[in-house]
Amino acid sequence: MSAVIVSRYTGGYEGKKQFSIRQRQDGCFQVYHDNPYEGCNQPYRFDDEPISGLFMDIESAEAVLFRHPSFRG
């Protein structure tokens, strides 16, 4: 299912990791770690990884992102 990025965030160690919240076609929101394998010389290095379940509103998705260990660093 396709999704549209509605917000982007920078976090993690030294603020170098990228995250996004995306809205799916069904209206739900989901948190993604954008390009988590950056720097790896592997074919999956440009894949984005979902790191949450689905939420009915962006505020709930944001709250989960801000508590996630990958975002906090």
MMTF fields as JSON, N, C-alpha, C and O atoms, coordinates in Angstrom:
{
  "mmtfVersion": "1.0.0",
  "mmtfProducer": "UNKNOWN",
  "numBonds": 291,
  "numAtoms": 292,
  "numGroups": 73,
  "numChains": 1,
  "numModels": 1,
  "chainsPerModel": [1],
  "groupsPerChain": [73],
  "chainIdList": ["A"],
  "bondAtomList": [4, 2, 8, 6, 12, 10, 16, 14, 20, 18, 24, 22, 28, 26, 32, 30, 36, 34, 40, 38, 44, 42, 48, 46, 52, 50, 56, 54, 60, 58, 64, 62, 68, 66, 72, 70, 76, 74, 80, 78, 84, 82, 88, 86, 92, 90, 96, 94, 100, 98, 104, 102, 108, 106, 112, 110, 116, 114, 120, 118, 124, 122, 128, 126, 132, 130, 136, 134, 140, 138, 144, 142, 148, 146, 152, 150, 156, 154, 160, 158, 164, 162, 168, 166, 172, 170, 176, 174, 180, 178, 184, 182, 188, 186, 192, 190, 196, 194, 200, 198, 204, 202, 208, 206, 212, 210, 216, 214, 220, 218, 224, 222, 228, 226, 232, 230, 236, 234, 240, 238, 244, 242, 248, 246, 252, 250, 256, 254, 260, 258, 264, 262, 268, 266, 272, 270, 276, 274, 280, 278, 284, 282, 288, 286],
  "bondOrderList": [1, 1, 1, 1, 1, 1, 1, 1, 1, 1, 1, 1, 1, 1, 1, 1, 1, 1, 1, 1, 1, 1, 1, 1, 1, 1, 1, 1, 1, 1, 1, 1, 1, 1, 1, 1, 1, 1, 1, 1, 1, 1, 1, 1, 1, 1, 1, 1, 1, 1, 1, 1, 1, 1, 1, 1, 1, 1, 1, 1, 1, 1, 1, 1, 1, 1, 1, 1, 1, 1, 1, 1],
  "groupList": [{"groupName": "MET", "atomNameList": ["N", "CA", "C", "O"], "elementList": ["N", "C", "C", "O"], "formalChargeList": [0, 0, 0, 0], "bondAtomList": [1, 0, 2, 1, 3, 2], "bondOrderList": [1, 1, 2], "singleLetterCode": "M", "chemCompType": "L-PEPTIDE LINKING"}, {"groupName": "SER", "atomNameList": ["N", "CA", "C", "O"], "elementList": ["N", "C", "C", "O"], "formalChargeList": [0, 0, 0, 0], "bondAtomList": [1, 0, 2, 1, 3, 2], "bondOrderList": [1, 1, 2], "singleLetterCode": "S", "chemCompType": "L-PEPTIDE LINKING"}, {"groupName": "ALA", "atomNameList": ["N", "CA", "C", "O"], "elementList": ["N", "C", "C", "O"], "formalChargeList": [0, 0, 0, 0], "bondAtomList": [1, 0, 2, 1, 3, 2], "bondOrderList": [1, 1, 2], "singleLetterCode": "A", "chemCompType": "L-PEPTIDE LINKING"}, {"groupName": "VAL", "atomNameList": ["N", "CA", "C", "O"], "elementList": ["N", "C", "C", "O"], "formalChargeList": [0, 0, 0, 0], "bondAtomList": [1, 0, 2, 1, 3, 2], "bondOrderList": [1, 1, 2], "singleLetterCode": "V", "chemCompType": "L-PEPTIDE LINKING"}, {"groupName": "ILE", "atomNameList": ["N", "CA", "C", "O"], "elementList": ["N", "C", "C", "O"], "formalChargeList": [0, 0, 0, 0], "bondAtomList": [1, 0, 2, 1, 3, 2], "bondOrderList": [1, 1, 2], "singleLetterCode": "I", "chemCompType": "L-PEPTIDE LINKING"}, {"groupName": "ARG", "atomNameList": ["N", "CA", "C", "O"], "elementList": ["N", "C", "C", "O"], "formalChargeList": [0, 0, 0, 0], "bondAtomList": [1, 0, 2, 1, 3, 2], "bondOrderList": [1, 1, 2], "singleLetterCode": "R", "chemCompType": "L-PEPTIDE LINKING"}, {"groupName": "TYR", "atomNameList": ["N", "CA", "C", "O"], "elementList": ["N", "C", "C", "O"], "formalChargeList": [0, 0, 0, 0], "bondAtomList": [1, 0, 2, 1, 3, 2], "bondOrderList": [1, 1, 2], "singleLetterCode": "Y", "chemCompType": "L-PEPTIDE LINKING"}, {"groupName": "THR", "atomNameList": ["N", "CA", "C", "O"], "elementList": ["N", "C", "C", "O"], "formalChargeList": [0, 0, 0, 0], "bondAtomList": [1, 0, 2, 1, 3, 2], "bondOrderList": [1, 1, 2], "singleLetterCode": "T", "chemCompType": "L-PEPTIDE LINKING"}, {"groupName": "GLY", "atomNameList": ["N", "CA", "C", "O"], "elementList": ["N", "C", "C", "O"], "formalChargeList": [0, 0, 0, 0], "bondAtomList": [1, 0, 2, 1, 3, 2], "bondOrderList": [1, 1, 2], "singleLetterCode": "G", "chemCompType": "PEPTIDE LINKING"}, {"groupName": "GLU", "atomNameList": ["N", "CA", "C", "O"], "elementList": ["N", "C", "C", "O"], "formalChargeList": [0, 0, 0, 0], "bondAtomList": [1, 0, 2, 1, 3, 2], "bondOrderList": [1, 1, 2], "singleLetterCode": "E", "chemCompType": "L-PEPTIDE LINKING"}, {"groupName": "LYS", "atomNameList": ["N", "CA", "C", "O"], "elementList": ["N", "C", "C", "O"], "formalChargeList": [0, 0, 0, 0], "bondAtomList": [1, 0, 2, 1, 3, 2], "bondOrderList": [1, 1, 2], "singleLetterCode": "K", "chemCompType": "L-PEPTIDE LINKING"}, {"groupName": "GLN", "atomNameList": ["N", "CA", "C", "O"], "elementList": ["N", "C", "C", "O"], "formalChargeList": [0, 0, 0, 0], "bondAtomList": [1, 0, 2, 1, 3, 2], "bondOrderList": [1, 1, 2], "singleLetterCode": "Q", "chemCompType": "L-PEPTIDE LINKING"}, {"groupName": "PHE", "atomNameList": ["N", "CA", "C", "O"], "elementList": ["N", "C", "C", "O"], "formalChargeList": [0, 0, 0, 0], "bondAtomList": [1, 0, 2, 1, 3, 2], "bondOrderList": [1, 1, 2], "singleLetterCode": "F", "chemCompType": "L-PEPTIDE LINKING"}, {"groupName": "ASP", "atomNameList": ["N", "CA", "C", "O"], "elementList": ["N", "C", "C", "O"], "formalChargeList": [0, 0, 0, 0], "bondAtomList": [1, 0, 2, 1, 3, 2], "bondOrderList": [1, 1, 2], "singleLetterCode": "D", "chemCompType": "L-PEPTIDE LINKING"}, {"groupName": "CYS", "atomNameList": ["N", "CA", "C", "O"], "elementList": ["N", "C", "C", "O"], "formalChargeList": [0, 0, 0, 0], "bondAtomList": [1, 0, 2, 1, 3, 2], "bondOrderList": [1, 1, 2], "singleLetterCode": "C", "chemCompType": "L-PEPTIDE LINKING"}, {"groupName": "HIS", "atomNameList": ["N", "CA", "C", "O"], "elementList": ["N", "C", "C", "O"], "formalChargeList": [0, 0, 0, 0], "bondAtomList": [1, 0, 2, 1, 3, 2], "bondOrderList": [1, 1, 2], "singleLetterCode": "H", "chemCompType": "L-PEPTIDE LINKING"}, {"groupName": "ASN", "atomNameList": ["N", "CA", "C", "O"], "elementList": ["N", "C", "C", "O"], "formalChargeList": [0, 0, 0, 0], "bondAtomList": [1, 0, 2, 1, 3, 2], "bondOrderList": [1, 1, 2], "singleLetterCode": "N", "chemCompType": "L-PEPTIDE LINKING"}, {"groupName": "PRO", "atomNameList": ["N", "CA", "C", "O"], "elementList": ["N", "C", "C", "O"], "formalChargeList": [0, 0, 0, 0], "bondAtomList": [1, 0, 2, 1, 3, 2], "bondOrderList": [1, 1, 2], "singleLetterCode": "P", "chemCompType": "L-PEPTIDE LINKING"}, {"groupName": "LEU", "atomNameList": ["N", "CA", "C", "O"], "elementList": ["N", "C", "C", "O"], "formalChargeList": [0, 0, 0, 0], "bondAtomList": [1, 0, 2, 1, 3, 2], "bondOrderList": [1, 1, 2], "singleLetterCode": "L", "chemCompType": "L-PEPTIDE LINKING"}],
  "groupTypeList": [0, 1, 2, 3, 4, 3, 1, 5, 6, 7, 8, 8, 6, 9, 8, 10, 10, 11, 12, 1, 4, 5, 11, 5, 11, 13, 8, 14, 12, 11, 3, 6, 15, 13, 16, 17, 6, 9, 8, 14, 16, 11, 17, 6, 5, 12, 13, 13, 9, 17, 4, 1, 8, 18, 12, 0, 13, 4, 9, 1, 2, 9, 2, 3, 18, 12, 5, 15, 17, 1, 12, 5, 8],
  "groupIdList": [1, 2, 3, 4, 5, 6, 7, 8, 9, 10, 11, 12, 13, 14, 15, 16, 17, 18, 19, 20, 21, 22, 23, 24, 25, 26, 27, 28, 29, 30, 31, 32, 33, 34, 35, 36, 37, 38, 39, 40, 41, 42, 43, 44, 45, 46, 47, 48, 49, 50, 51, 52, 53, 54, 55, 56, 57, 58, 59, 60, 61, 62, 63, 64, 65, 66, 67, 68, 69, 70, 71, 72, 73],
  "secStructList": [7, 7, 3, 3, 3, 3, 3, 3, 3, 3, 3, 1, 4, 4, 4, 7, 3, 3, 3, 3, 3, 3, 3, 3, 6, 6, 1, 7, 3, 3, 3, 3, 3, 3, 1, 6, 6, 6, 6, 7, 7, 1, 6, 6, 6, 6, 7, 7, 3, 3, 7, 1, 7, 7, 5, 1, 1, 2, 2, 2, 2, 2, 2, 2, 2, 2, 2, 7, 2, 2, 2, 2, 7],
  "xCoordList": [0.851, 0.0, 0.9, 1.869, 0.568, 1.385, 1.035, -0.035, 1.961, 1.779, 2.451, 3.373, 1.972, 2.502, 3.18, 2.611, 4.393, 5.103, 4.415, 4.256, 4.008, 3.35, 4.252, 4.039, 5.257, 6.217, 7.551, 7.601, 8.64, 9.995, 10.662, 10.4, 11.535, 12.211, 13.664, 13.996, 14.507, 15.901, 16.115, 15.678, 16.786, 17.022, 18.177, 19.016, 18.21, 19.265, 20.559, 20.612, 21.586, 22.901, 23.391, 23.469, 23.717, 24.194, 23.188, 23.567, 21.936, 20.91, 21.119, 20.776, 21.672, 21.995, 21.026, 21.173, 20.05, 19.101, 17.832, 17.423, 17.219, 16.005, 14.806, 14.884, 13.709, 12.468, 11.335, 11.462, 10.235, 9.072, 7.798, 7.783, 6.737, 5.4, 4.676, 4.683, 4.054, 3.388, 1.918, 1.53, 1.123, -0.295, -0.585, -0.275, -1.184, -1.519, -2.813, -3.532, -3.106, -4.324, -5.587, -6.627, -5.499, -6.669, -6.851, -7.779, -5.974, -6.097, -5.284, -5.167, -4.718, -3.912, -2.512, -2.03, -1.877, -0.517, 0.442, 0.072, 1.686, 2.707, 4.056, 4.336, 4.899, 6.227, 7.254, 7.222, 8.171, 9.23, 10.604, 10.767, 11.578, 12.987, 13.455, 13.504, 13.795, 14.174, 15.631, 16.536, 15.83, 17.169, 18.01, 19.092, 17.528, 18.253, 19.608, 20.442, 19.827, 21.078, 22.03, 22.903, 21.863, 22.735, 24.188, 24.519, 25.039, 26.455, 26.827, 28.006, 25.838, 26.088, 26.187, 25.428, 27.086, 27.227, 26.412, 26.956, 25.106, 24.195, 23.032, 22.754, 22.352, 21.25, 20.063, 19.27, 19.923, 18.787, 19.087, 18.286, 20.192, 20.602, 19.676, 19.728, 18.837, 17.935, 16.498, 15.598, 16.276, 14.933, 14.574, 15.432, 13.304, 12.796, 12.124, 11.559, 12.191, 11.706, 10.602, 10.828, 9.412, 8.372, 8.781, 9.248, 8.607, 9.003, 7.834, 8.035, 6.614, 5.448, 4.273, 4.327, 3.218, 1.955, 1.215, 1.828, -0.089, -0.911, -1.638, -2.033, -1.81, -2.465, -3.54, -3.429, -4.573, -5.668, -5.368, -6.019, -4.377, -4.036, -2.523, -1.805, -2.057, -0.624, -0.024, 1.148, -0.799, -0.286, 0.116, 1.133, -0.656, -0.324, 0.937, 1.781, 1.062, 2.259, 3.496, 4.551, 3.378, 4.49, 4.924, 6.121, 3.979, 4.297, 5.115, 6.064, 4.752, 5.502, 6.893, 7.869, 7.002, 8.313, 9.236, 10.388, 8.755, 9.604, 10.07, 11.072, 9.362, 9.776, 10.617, 11.205, 10.687, 11.373, 12.88, 13.454, 13.539, 14.986, 15.848, 16.874, 15.468, 16.263, 16.235, 17.229, 15.115, 14.984, 15.721, 16.317, 15.674, 16.258, 17.772, 18.438, 18.313, 19.731, 20.527, 21.751],
  "yCoordList": [-1.175, 0.0, 1.241, 1.321, 2.183, 3.391, 4.343, 4.258, 5.242, 6.213, 7.522, 7.542, 8.615, 9.942, 10.452, 10.367, 10.982, 11.549, 12.852, 13.754, 12.938, 14.152, 14.961, 16.16, 14.315, 15.009, 14.284, 13.056, 15.06, 14.494, 14.987, 16.097, 14.141, 14.453, 13.994, 13.068, 14.644, 14.244, 13.872, 14.591, 12.754, 12.307, 11.338, 11.298, 10.562, 9.582, 10.213, 11.401, 9.407, 9.842, 10.987, 10.846, 12.097, 13.308, 13.859, 14.638, 13.477, 14.001, 13.673, 14.475, 12.513, 12.16, 11.173, 10.849, 10.691, 9.732, 10.459, 11.437, 9.967, 10.563, 9.655, 8.435, 10.272, 9.564, 10.306, 11.487, 9.613, 10.268, 9.637, 8.489, 10.413, 9.902, 9.957, 10.977, 8.839, 8.727, 8.396, 7.672, 8.943, 8.626, 7.66, 7.922, 6.541, 5.508, 5.841, 6.759, 5.111, 5.322, 5.115, 5.704, 4.276, 4.019, 5.084, 4.992, 6.104, 7.206, 7.031, 7.976, 5.857, 5.607, 6.199, 6.388, 6.486, 7.019, 5.949, 5.109, 5.982, 5.028, 5.729, 6.596, 5.341, 5.93, 5.077, 3.849, 5.737, 5.057, 5.598, 6.786, 4.707, 5.087, 5.107, 4.071, 6.288, 6.45, 6.043, 6.541, 5.128, 4.663, 4.265, 4.816, 3.316, 2.953, 2.289, 2.231, 1.795, 1.1, 1.962, 1.445, 3.263, 4.183, 3.919, 3.749, 3.887, 3.618, 2.161, 1.839, 1.274, -0.143, -0.341, 0.256, -1.15, -1.424, -2.664, -3.682, -2.559, -3.664, -3.157, -1.958, -4.043, -3.603, -3.008, -2.274, -3.307, -2.794, -1.468, -1.014, -0.837, 0.364, 1.562, 2.507, 1.556, 2.683, 2.372, 3.173, 1.237, 0.864, 1.627, 1.885, 1.981, 2.591, 1.498, 0.552, 1.639, 0.583, 1.107, 2.074, 0.499, 0.918, 0.532, -0.583, 1.445, 1.153, 1.288, 1.372, 1.311, 1.406, 0.686, 0.21, 0.624, 0.121, 1.247, 2.209, 1.129, 2.122, 2.995, 2.53, 4.27, 5.227, 5.981, 6.183, 6.391, 7.125, 8.618, 9.312, 9.123, 10.543, 10.726, 9.875, 11.847, 12.11, 12.352, 12.044, 12.894, 13.161, 11.867, 11.833, 10.822, 9.526, 8.938, 8.38, 9.064, 8.57, 9.346, 8.751, 10.657, 11.49, 11.089, 11.0, 10.845, 10.461, 9.182, 9.069, 8.219, 6.957, 7.198, 6.642, 8.007, 8.311, 8.939, 8.524, 9.927, 10.642, 9.749, 10.056, 8.651, 7.7, 6.547, 5.801, 6.387, 5.238, 5.342, 6.415, 4.229, 4.261, 4.698, 5.345, 4.368, 4.789, 6.3, 6.895, 6.915, 8.365, 9.109, 10.16, 8.562, 9.235, 9.135, 9.904, 8.201, 8.21, 7.152, 7.163],
  "zCoordList": [0.0, 0.0, 0.0, 0.755, -0.84, -0.906, 0.237, 0.84, 0.513, 1.589, 1.194, 0.38, 1.786, 1.524, 2.787, 3.875, 2.649, 3.802, 4.192, 3.37, 5.46, 5.941, 6.879, 7.056, 7.479, 8.352, 8.32, 8.257, 8.365, 8.441, 9.715, 10.179, 10.279, 11.531, 11.453, 10.713, 12.214, 12.359, 13.811, 14.709, 14.049, 15.418, 15.466, 14.566, 16.521, 16.682, 17.158, 17.475, 17.202, 17.649, 16.776, 15.555, 17.376, 16.698, 15.688, 14.814, 15.788, 14.895, 13.432, 12.563, 13.145, 11.762, 11.126, 9.948, 11.869, 11.306, 10.885, 11.51, 9.823, 9.286, 9.56, 9.416, 9.953, 10.23, 9.536, 9.212, 9.311, 8.723, 9.25, 9.694, 9.19, 9.453, 8.118, 7.428, 7.77, 6.468, 6.659, 7.576, 5.773, 5.787, 4.652, 3.489, 5.018, 4.04, 3.317, 3.714, 2.274, 1.498, 2.322, 2.028, 3.36, 4.205, 5.282, 6.085, 5.313, 6.267, 7.534, 8.315, 7.765, 8.965, 8.795, 7.678, 9.928, 9.947, 10.445, 11.265, 9.942, 10.354, 10.386, 9.559, 11.36, 11.531, 10.797, 10.877, 10.077, 9.33, 9.716, 9.996, 9.724, 9.797, 8.349, 7.686, 7.872, 6.467, 6.26, 6.929, 5.322, 4.953, 6.175, 6.376, 6.996, 8.208, 7.965, 8.869, 6.768, 6.463, 5.649, 4.952, 5.736, 5.007, 5.367, 6.541, 4.378, 4.599, 4.394, 4.249, 4.381, 4.11, 2.606, 1.843, 2.201, 0.781, 0.431, 0.004, 0.619, 0.359, -0.486, -0.489, -1.201, -2.061, -1.302, -1.892, -0.009, 0.757, 1.434, 2.25, 1.132, 1.866, 1.658, 2.446, 0.632, 0.41, 0.825, 0.574, 1.446, 1.887, 3.161, 4.005, 3.288, 4.502, 5.325, 4.776, 6.648, 7.522, 8.436, 9.163, 8.423, 9.366, 10.786, 11.017, 11.73, 13.121, 14.083, 15.295, 13.558, 14.431, 13.808, 12.674, 14.582, 14.069, 13.375, 12.911, 13.305, 12.623, 13.638, 14.707, 13.286, 14.171, 13.405, 12.196, 14.114, 13.498, 13.366, 12.585, 14.131, 14.027, 14.101, 14.626, 13.57, 13.5, 14.882, 15.103, 15.813, 17.161, 17.867, 18.559, 17.704, 18.314, 17.689, 18.391, 16.376, 15.692, 16.143, 16.362, 16.284, 16.756, 18.152, 18.423, 19.04, 20.415, 20.448, 21.223, 19.61, 19.551, 18.975, 19.479, 17.938, 17.356, 18.387, 18.513, 19.126, 20.085, 21.23, 21.877, 21.492, 22.541, 21.998, 22.78, 20.702, 20.104, 20.342, 20.162, 20.75, 21.037, 19.864, 20.073, 18.652, 17.488, 17.31, 16.895, 17.617, 17.473, 18.587, 18.355, 19.774, 20.931, 20.956, 21.65, 20.21, 20.069, 20.647, 20.523]
}
